[in-house]
Amino acid sequence: MKSFTISILEVYFSLTAQLQVLTAI
């Protein structure tokens, strides 16, 4: 269960990072 939650957090942070890069341009 913990690994599943961690994977979701990793995907969430990766998506938010991509959005920040797109908005920064």
N, C-alpha and C positions, 0 to 999 in steps of 0.2 A: 504493500500500500504506500509506504514512504517513497519507494522508487517511482511509483506511478505519479505521485504528487510532485516529486522533484522534476520529472520529465515535463509535466505540464508547466511548471514554473520556468523551466529552461526555454520552452517554446514561447511562452508569454513574453519573457524578457527579450528573446531574440526578435520577436515581432515588434515590440515597442522600440527596440534599438533601430530596426529598419525604418520605422515610421519617423523617428527622430532624425535620421539621416536624410530621409526624403524631404521632411519639412525644413531641414537646415539648408538644403540647396536653394 
